[in-house]
């Protein structure tokens, strides 16, 4: 990546971040729903669900799934911001200026990573207040952060596709709804072996379960087994497919 591209991307990322910091309700809104779900499951369902997981600390079990729900919610705003840029005409204006074309997309990608990172930090803080505890060391924490960033990056490129291809603002954000729903049919809230056959099969063969299992194991200082490789394969696969189709959609817009 040339210095020209880096400088242009940094400038446009700064522009996007200023919009977010001037309207902090975006990050607050993104964090509110996952936090509300965490409170609901801990204080309403937690007493009953502790028996199914065999642990007294349900927050430890629950938190990874809540983090993934937050990411799935947050990337909808990436599609929203990109769609707004297209509709306002600023997108075309950028392309008429002597800046690197790729910097327009990368600015939205980096903004998504930073904004979602802030949201995840807020949720971690609430989790600690609710009783989340871990003896995980620095390497385990780095692994958790790396997986969350990779997951966020992968879904961000899906958001880029939606933002470039949608005809309406509702269409730009609606793609995130199935992604938000996926953790509910996974090991995020209860073990998959408590589910009926077809539901259990789906839960065990979709990306969220392997990611949740990996993060849970890292925080519990247990062996991650093959889950981490399955989680990485899902994230990298989604990232590659999302990136390729996003670039195709982008070229159609600028051609």
N, C-alpha and C positions, 0 to 999 in steps of 0.2 A: 504494500500500500504506500503510495507516494506521500511526501510531505504535504502536497497540495490537497490530496484527498483527506488526510488527517486533519488539517487545519479547517477545511470546509465542514467536515463532519463535526468537529468540536464547536464551531460557530453555530451550526444549525441545532446541535444538541442543546447548547446553551439557550437558544431561543425556545425550544420545546420545554426545557426545565423551568424557564421563567414563567411560562404559562401555567405550569403545574403549581409552582410556589405561590403564584398570585391567586390561584384557585385551589387552596388546600383541601376543599371539600371533596375533590376527586380521590385523594388518598384516603381521607377519612371514610368516604362512602365505600371504597373498596375494602377497607378493614372492618367496617361495622358488621356486615353480614357474616363473615367467618367468625368474628368474635361472638356475635349473638348465637351462632350455632354451637360454639364451644361452651358458652354458658348454659345453653339448653341441654346439651348432652351431659355436661358435668353435673349440673344441679337437679335436673329433672329425670334423665334416663340413666345417669351414671351409677346409681345405687343398684339397679337391676342388671346393668351391663357388666359390672365388675365380676359377677359370677361367671360370665361366659369367657372372660379373658384370664381369670385366675390371678388377678392382681388388685391390690388395694388402691393403687394410684392410676386411676383411669385417665387423668390428664396426660400422663406419659404416653399412653397407648393412643390417645385421640389426636394429639398435637400434629403429627406428621400429615394426617389427612386434612386437617384444617388448613395447614400451610399450602397444600396443593389446591384446595378450593379457593384460597385467596389469590393464587397465581392465575387460575382459570378465570376468576372474576376480573382481575386487574388487566389482563391482556385485551379485554373488550374495549378498554379505553384507548389502547393503541390503535385498534381499528377505527375507533371513533375520531381520534385526532387526525389520522391519515385521511379519512373520508372527508372531514371538514376542510383540510388543506386542498383537497381536490375540488371541492364544491366552491370554495372561496376564490379560486383562481391563483392562489399563491404558489401552487404546485407548478403551473405553467410559467409563472414569473421567475421562479428559481431556475427553470430550465433555459430561460432566455438570458440568464446571467452567466458570467464566466466562472462557474463553479463545477466541481466534479458531480456528475449526475448521480453516482452511487451514494454520495454523501446524504442525499435527501432521504433515502431509505434507511441508511445506517444511523442517522440521527434519531429516527423513530425507534429503531431497535435498541439503541443505547438508552434512550429515555425510558423505554419499557423496563429495561433491566434495573435502572436506578429507582424508578417509581415503585416497582414491585419489591425491590430490596428494602425500601423504606417501610412498605406495608408489612413485609415478613418480620422486620425488626419489631414493629409495634405488636404483632401477634405473639412473637416470642416473649416480649415483655409482659403481656397479659397472661401468657401461659405460666411464667414464673410466679406471678401474683396468685394464680389459681393453684399452685402447688407443683408445677413441673420441676423435676429434679433429675439430674444426670451426672454421672461420674465420668462421662466421656472425655478423653484427652484431646489435645489440639489437633492431632491427625484425624480423629473421628469427626470433630467439628468441621475441619476443612473439607472432609469428604461429604458431609451433609450439605454444607454451603455450595460445594461444587455441583452436587446433584440437583439442588434447587435452582441454581443458576442455569444449568444445562436444560432443565425442564422448562424454565421460563423462556430461555432463548428459543427452544424448539416451538413452544406455543406462540411466541411472538411472531415467528415467520408465518404461522397460520393466520394470525391476526392481520399481518401485512397483506396476505392474499385477500382476506375479507374486505379490508379497507379499500383495496384497489379495484375489486370486482363488484362491490355492492352497488345497487341502484338507489337505495334509501338508507337513512341512518339506522333504522331498525334492522335492516338486512346486514349492515356492517357489524352490528354487535350480537345478533342472534346466534351466530356460530358458536359463541362461548357457552351457551346453555347446556348442550350435551356434555361439554368438558367439565362444567361445574357439577353435573349430575353423576359423572363417573365415580367419584370417591364414595358415593352412597352405595354403589354395587361393587364393593371391594373390601379389603381387609381393614379399611380405615376406621371403622366403628365397631365391628365385631369380627371374630375369626371367620374365615370363609367356610370352615367345616361345619358351621352352624346353619348354613344356608341349604335350601333344597337343591337337588341335583343340577338342573339346567342353570340355575342362578349361580351356583357354586362354580360350575365350569366356566361361565362367562367371567366371574369375578377373578378367577385364578389365571385367566388368559388375556387380561387387559392390562395396559401399562401401569395404572395407578397402584395396583396391588404390589407389584414387585418394587416400586419406588417406596411405597409406605413401609413394606417389610424391611427394606434396606435401612431406611432412616430409623425405624424402631430398633433394629438390631444394633446400629451404631450408637444410639443413645443409651441402650441397655448394656453396652459393652459385651455383646454376644457375637458369635460368628455370623457373618452375613451370608455365607454359602453362595449359591449360584444366583441369588436374588439380585445382587449388585450388577452382575453381568447382564442379566435380563433387563434390568432397569436402564443400564447404559445403552443397551442395544435398542430399546424402545425410544429413548430420548434422541439418540443419534439418528435413528431411522426417520423419526418424525421431523427432526431438524433438516436432514438432507432433502426429504420430499417437500417440506414446506419451503425451503430456500429455493429449490429448483422452480417450483410452480409460482412462487412470488416473483422471481426474476422474469419468468415468462409473462406474467400479468403486467409487470412493470414495463417491459419492452413494448407491449401492446399499447400501453397508455402514452408512451413518449414517442412512438413511431409516427 
